[in-house]
Amino acid sequence: MYFIKKLRNILIGVLALMYIFFDHILWNKVAKPVYSRINVNEFYIIALDYIEFKMNRYLILLSFVSIYGISKLIEVYSLAFFAQGHIITGVIMYGVAMIPVIISFAVLERGKEKLFTFVWFKYLYYKFIALVTYIKASYPYRVIMFNVRLAKRVFSKAGTFSILLGVAIRKILSRKEYDTEKQVNHI
């Protein structure tokens, strides 16, 4: 029983880390600013109005699934580049994958009313929301977020990072000099 509980906490911790990475880093720092800039584009607004008011629910579903599928396919390619050691190419590909994610999010938001006419879609959507809520309420998520906020507070103060880095470098250099003096005296 203890093993299952420990395994569950590890799984929730991994999911919490993934959620923190995708929500707090990718969405808030990368995708949300792009989404807010694209959202004022006239062509984009006309397309989303068409989706919301005139498009058939099956076409909205097909659009959402295909655009989201394209983004996941690009993300798989970016992971393949990471695995092969092409880090810069993987990062660029992952950045490119954010574009279809932003578009699919917009299609979901504007076509949600019509998409919810599919009972299974509505069920899966709310199950996903419940999973996210469960992860946010979990102990591993709260511990990780506490440490992230603490690290932000520590490193956001002016010069704190450079001071800590300087102290660490001085300790390393002084230890190296001490070790060489000890070796010289020993010979």
VOBA-1610 file (N, C-alpha, C; in pm, whole numbers, padded with zeros to 5 digits, always signed):
BEGIN
Met+00082-00119+00000Met+00000+00000+00000Met+00087+00126+00000Tyr+00195+00122+00080Tyr+00285+00235+00087Tyr+00350+00259-00049Phe+00387+00151-00119Phe+00450+00161-00249Phe+00358+00229-00350Ile+00230+00192-00347Ile+00133+00251-00441Ile+00115+00399-00412Lys+00109+00435-00284Lys+00095+00576-00247Lys+00218+00656-00291Lys+00336+00599-00271Lys+00460+00664-00312Lys+00466+00680-00464Leu+00427+00576-00536Leu+00424+00580-00682Leu+00325+00684-00732Arg+00209+00692-00666Arg+00109+00792-00703Arg+00162+00933-00681Asn+00232+00956-00568Asn+00289+01088-00541Asn+00396+01124-00643Ile+00475+01025-00685Ile+00576+01051-00788Ile+00509+01088-00919Leu+00405+01014-00956Leu+00332+01044-01080Leu+00270+01183-01073Ile+00209+01218-00960Ile+00151+01351-00945Ile+00260+01458-00949Gly+00375+01428-00891Gly+00487+01523-00897Gly+00534+01546-01039Val+00543+01440-01119Val+00583+01454-01260Val+00478+01534-01336Leu+00350+01503-01314Leu+00243+01579-01378Leu+00245+01725-01334Ala+00274+01750-01207Ala+00282+01887-01157Ala+00397+01962-01224Leu+00512+01896-01236Leu+00624+01960-01305Leu+00590+01992-01450Met+00525+01897-01517Met+00485+01921-01655Met+00387+02037-01664Tyr+00290+02040-01573Tyr+00192+02149-01574Tyr+00259+02283-01547Ile+00349+02286-01450Ile+00420+02410-01420Ile+00500+02454-01541Phe+00568+02361-01606Phe+00647+02396-01724Phe+00558+02450-01835Phe+00450+02378-01866Phe+00366+02420-01978Phe+00284+02543-01947Asp+00229+02552-01826Asp+00143+02665-01794Asp+00221+02790-01757His+00314+02776-01665His+00381+02894-01612His+00494+02943-01702Ile+00558+02853-01772Ile+00670+02896-01856Ile+00626+02915-02000Leu+00578+02808-02063Leu+00545+02819-02206Leu+00423+02906-02231Trp+00314+02881-02158Trp+00193+02957-02188Trp+00207+03102-02144Asn+00245+03128-02019Asn+00249+03265-01968Asn+00361+03348-02028Lys+00475+03288-02056Lys+00590+03365-02103Lys+00602+03369-02255Val+00550+03268-02324Val+00569+03261-02469Val+00435+03277-02542Ala+00344+03186-02517Ala+00223+03180-02598Ala+00124+03291-02569Lys+00107+03327-02443Lys+00009+03429-02408Lys+00041+03566-02470Pro+00167+03613-02466Pro+00196+03739-02534Pro+00172+03733-02686Val+00206+03619-02747Val+00180+03603-02890Val+00030+03602-02916Tyr-00043+03530-02831Tyr-00189+03522-02846Tyr-00253+03659-02832Ser-00206+03739-02739Ser-00264+03872-02721Ser-00232+03964-02839Arg-00116+03946-02902Arg-00083+04027-03020Arg-00161+03981-03142Ile-00177+03850-03159Ile-00251+03799-03274Ile-00400+03830-03259Asn-00448+03834-03138Asn-00590+03852-03111Asn-00644+03986-03161Val-00558+04081-03188Val-00603+04211-03239Val-00595+04219-03391Asn-00544+04115-03455Asn-00536+04110-03600Asn-00677+04098-03659Glu-00709+04183-03757Glu-00844+04188-03812Glu-00883+04056-03881Phe-00791+04000-03960Phe-00820+03874-04029Phe-00846+03762-03929Tyr-00768+03760-03825Tyr-00782+03659-03720Tyr-00918+03670-03651Ile-00961+03792-03623Ile-01090+03815-03557Ile-01204+03772-03648Ile-01192+03804-03778Ile-01296+03763-03874Ile-01306+03611-03881Ala-01190+03543-03884Ala-01190+03396-03889Ala-01253+03336-03764Leu-01221+03392-03647Leu-01278+03340-03523Leu-01427+03369-03513Asp-01471+03484-03564Asp-01615+03512-03568Asp-01687+03414-03659Tyr-01625+03380-03770Tyr-01682+03281-03861Tyr-01695+03146-03790Ile-01592+03108-03715Ile-01596+02982-03641Ile-01709+02985-03539Glu-01722+03094-03468Glu-01821+03101-03361Glu-01964+03106-03412Phe-01989+03180-03520Phe-02126+03206-03559Phe-02173+03127-03681Lys-02085+03092-03773Lys-02132+03034-03899Lys-02084+02891-03924Met-01977+02848-03861Met-01919+02719-03894Met-01997+02604-03830Asn-02007+02495-03905Asn-02071+02373-03859Asn-01990+02313-03744Arg-02057+02246-03649Arg-01988+02190-03533Arg-01889+02081-03572Tyr-01919+02007-03678Tyr-01826+01902-03723Tyr-01699+01963-03782Leu-01714+02073-03853Leu-01596+02141-03907Leu-01512+02204-03797Ile-01580+02255-03695Ile-01505+02311-03580Ile-01426+02200-03513Leu-01490+02085-03492Leu-01421+01971-03431Leu-01304+01926-03517Leu-01327+01916-03647Leu-01219+01876-03738Leu-01106+01978-03737Ser-01140+02106-03736Ser-01037+02210-03732Ser-00956+02202-03604Phe-01025+02191-03491Phe-00957+02185-03363Phe-00864+02065-03354Val-00918+01947-03387Val-00839+01824-03375Val-00721+01825-03472Ser-00742+01869-03595Ser-00632+01868-03692Ser-00524+01971-03657Ile-00562+02090-03616Ile-00462+02190-03579Ile-00387+02147-03455Tyr-00459+02093-03357Tyr-00393+02046-03236Tyr-00303+01926-03267Gly-00348+01839-03355Gly-00267+01724-03397Gly-00139+01767-03466Ile-00147+01870-03549Ile-00027+01924-03615Ile+00072+01975-03511Ser+00021+02044-03409Ser+00111+02096-03306Ser+00180+01981-03232Lys+00106+01875-03203Lys+00167+01761-03133Lys+00269+01690-03222Leu+00242+01682-03350Leu+00338+01622-03443Leu+00468+01702-03448Ile+00456+01834-03452Ile+00576+01919-03450Ile+00651+01902-03318Glu+00577+01889-03207Glu+00643+01869-03078Glu+00718+01736-03074Val+00664+01632-03136Val+00734+01503-03141Val+00863+01518-03222Tyr+00856+01589-03334Tyr+00978+01615-03411Tyr+01081+01694-03330Ser+01033+01791-03253Ser+01128+01869-03172Ser+01193+01781-03066Leu+01117+01690-03006Leu+01175+01598-02909Leu+01277+01505-02974Ala+01250+01467-03099Ala+01346+01384-03173Ala+01476+01461-03194Phe+01466+01590-03225Phe+01587+01671-03240Phe+01662+01682-03108Phe+01587+01700-02997Phe+01651+01703-02865Phe+01726+01573-02839Ala+01662+01461-02869Ala+01722+01330-02842Ala+01848+01309-02926Gln+01854+01367-03042Gln+01971+01352-03129Gln+02080+01452-03094Gly+02053+01542-03000Gly+02154+01638-02958Gly+02147+01771-03030His+02048+01790-03115His+02031+01917-03186His+01940+02007-03102Ile+01997+02065-02997Ile+01920+02140-02898Ile+01857+02265-02959Ile+01935+02341-03033Ile+01884+02467-03090Ile+01770+02439-03189Thr+01787+02338-03272Thr+01682+02303-03367Thr+01557+02255-03292Gly+01576+02178-03185Gly+01463+02132-03106Gly+01387+02247-03041Val+01461+02346-02990Val+01397+02463-02929Val+01320+02542-03034Ile+01380+02560-03151Ile+01312+02633-03259Ile+01185+02560-03302Met+01196+02427-03318Met+01079+02348-03356Met+00969+02355-03250Tyr+01009+02353-03124Tyr+00911+02363-03017Tyr+00845+02500-03018Gly+00922+02604-03048Gly+00863+02737-03062Gly+00765+02744-03177Val+00799+02678-03287Val+00708+02673-03402Val+00580+02598-03365Ala+00592+02497-03279Ala+00475+02419-03238Ala+00378+02503-03155Met+00424+02613-03099Met+00335+02699-03020Met+00231+02769-03107Ile+00264+02793-03233Ile+00170+02863-03322Ile+00041+02784-03340Pro+00048+02654-03379Pro-00078+02580-03389Pro-00149+02562-03254Val-00073+02556-03145Val-00137+02544-03013Val-00220+02670-02986Ile-00165+02785-03017Ile-00237+02911-02995Ile-00363+02915-03081Ile-00350+02873-03207Ile-00466+02873-03297Ile-00571+02773-03250Ser-00528+02654-03208Ser-00625+02554-03161Ser-00692+02600-03031Phe-00618+02669-02946Phe-00678+02725-02825Phe-00785+02827-02860Ala-00758+02911-02960Ala-00856+03010-03002Ala-00980+02943-03062Val-00959+02838-03143Val-01072+02765-03200Val-01155+02701-03088Leu-01087+02646-02988Leu-01157+02586-02875Leu-01238+02691-02799Glu-01177+02804-02771Glu-01247+02908-02695Glu-01368+02963-02770Arg-01351+02989-02899Arg-01461+03049-02975Arg-01567+02946-03016Gly-01527+02821-03033Gly-01622+02719-03075Gly-01667+02627-02963Lys-01639+02666-02839Lys-01667+02578-02724Lys-01816+02543-02714Glu-01902+02640-02738Glu-02046+02616-02727Glu-02091+02508-02826Lys-02041+02515-02947Lys-02078+02413-03047Lys-02007+02282-03022Leu-01883+02287-02973Leu-01810+02164-02943Leu-01874+02089-02826Phe-01935+02161-02736Phe-01999+02097-02621Phe-02129+02027-02658Thr-02176+02044-02781Thr-02291+01965-02825Thr-02251+01819-02844Phe-02121+01792-02857Phe-02071+01655-02853Phe-02056+01618-02706Val-02135+01524-02660Val-02137+01489-02518Val-02000+01436-02476Trp-01939+01354-02559Trp-01809+01296-02524Trp-01703+01404-02514Phe-01709+01508-02598Phe-01611+01617-02594Phe-01625+01696-02465Lys-01749+01725-02430Lys-01776+01799-02306Lys-01728+01718-02185Tyr-01754+01587-02187Tyr-01712+01499-02079Tyr-01560+01500-02065Leu-01488+01483-02177Leu-01342+01481-02174Leu-01285+01617-02132Tyr-01347+01724-02178Tyr-01301+01858-02141Tyr-01309+01878-01990Tyr-01422+01843-01931Tyr-01437+01862-01787Tyr-01353+01764-01707Lys-01328+01646-01760Lys-01237+01552-01693Lys-01095+01610-01693Phe-01056+01673-01803Phe-00924+01735-01810Phe-00914+01851-01711Ile-01019+01932-01703Ile-01020+02044-01607Ile-01013+01990-01465Ala-01084+01880-01437Ala-01080+01819-01303Ala-00940+01767-01272Leu-00872+01710-01372Leu-00735+01662-01352Leu-00641+01778-01319Val-00654+01887-01391Val-00570+02005-01365Val-00597+02058-01224Thr-00723+02064-01185Thr-00758+02109-01051Thr-00701+02016-00944Tyr-00706+01885-00970Tyr-00650+01786-00877Tyr-00499+01804-00864Ile-00433+01828-00975Ile-00287+01848-00973Ile-00253+01975-00895Lys-00328+02082-00918Lys-00301+02208-00849Lys-00326+02198-00698Ala-00415+02110-00657Ala-00444+02093-00515Ala-00352+01993-00447Ser-00269+01925-00524Ser-00184+01819-00468Ser-00066+01878-00390Tyr-00018+01798-00298Tyr+00097+01837-00215Tyr+00224+01860-00298Pro+00259+01769-00393Pro+00381+01794-00472Pro+00375+01926-00550Tyr+00259+01959-00607Tyr+00245+02084-00681Tyr+00268+02204-00589Arg+00207+02200-00470Arg+00221+02311-00377Arg+00365+02328-00331Val+00434+02216-00307Val+00575+02223-00264Val+00660+02280-00377Ile+00640+02232-00498Ile+00718+02281-00612Ile+00692+02429-00634Met+00566+02471-00629Met+00534+02612-00650Met+00589+02699-00538Phe+00589+02650-00415Phe+00649+02725-00304Phe+00797+02747-00332Asn+00867+02643-00374Asn+01010+02656-00404Asn+01037+02745-00524Val+00950+02740-00624Val+00966+02827-00740Val+00947+02973-00699Arg+00844+03001-00619Arg+00821+03139-00573Arg+00936+03188-00484Leu+00987+03098-00400Leu+01100+03132-00314Leu+01224+03165-00398Ala+01250+03083-00498Ala+01365+03108-00586Ala+01349+03238-00663Lys+01227+03265-00710Lys+01202+03392-00780Lys+01228+03510-00688Arg+01181+03500-00563Arg+01199+03608-00467Arg+01347+03630-00437Val+01421+03521-00419Val+01563+03532-00386Val+01640+03592-00502Phe+01615+03540-00624Phe+01694+03583-00738Phe+01642+03711-00803Ser+01524+03758-00764Ser+01472+03880-00826Ser+01532+04005-00762Lys+01585+03994-00643Lys+01647+04110-00580Lys+01770+04151-00661Ala+01790+04279-00674Ala+01898+04331-00759Ala+02034+04280-00713Gly+02101+04213-00800Gly+02238+04171-00774Gly+02252+04045-00692Thr+02144+03988-00644Thr+02155+03870-00558Thr+02222+03755-00631Phe+02181+03733-00755Phe+02237+03622-00830Phe+02386+03642-00854Ser+02424+03764-00891Ser+02566+03788-00919Ser+02649+03778-00790Ile+02591+03821-00677Ile+02662+03808-00549Ile+02683+03662-00514Leu+02576+03582-00527Leu+02587+03439-00498Leu+02686+03371-00593Leu+02683+03410-00718Leu+02775+03353-00816Leu+02919+03392-00781Gly+02940+03517-00743Gly+03074+03561-00705Gly+03126+03488-00583Val+03039+03468-00483Val+03080+03395-00363Val+03116+03251-00399Ala+03035+03188-00484Ala+03061+03050-00523Ala+03193+03039-00600Ile+03220+03134-00688Ile+03345+03131-00765Ile+03464+03153-00671Arg+03451+03247-00577Arg+03561+03269-00482Arg+03589+03145-00399Lys+03485+03076-00355Lys+03505+02953-00278Lys+03575+02847-00362Ile+03534+02835-00486Ile+03597+02735-00573Ile+03743+02769-00596Leu+03770+02897-00625Leu+03908+02937-00650Leu+03994+02924-00525Ser+03941+02963-00411Ser+04020+02954-00289Ser+04046+02807-00252Arg+03951+02721-00276Arg+03971+02580-00248Arg+04078+02522-00340Lys+04078+02565-00465Lys+04176+02514-00560Lys+04316+02559-00519Glu+04328+02686-00478Glu+04459+02734-00434Glu+04504+02659-00309Tyr+04411+02633-00219Tyr+04445+02560-00097Tyr+04491+02419-00130Asp+04422+02355-00223Asp+04459+02219-00262Asp+04597+02216-00326Thr+04629+02315-00411Thr+04761+02315-00477Thr+04871+02344-00377Glu+04846+02435-00278Glu+04946+02461-00175Glu+04972+02335-00092Lys+04866+02264-00062Lys+04879+02141+00015Lys+04960+02037-00063Gln+04934+02031-00193Gln+05008+01934-00275Gln+05154+01972-00287Val+05183+02103-00298Val+05322+02149-00308Val+05395+02120-00178Asn+05331+02149-00064Asn+05396+02125+00065Asn+05417+01974+00089His+05330+01895+00034His+05340+01751+00054His+05458+01693-00024Ile+05491+01752-00138Ile+05600+01701-00221Ile+05729+01740-00156
//
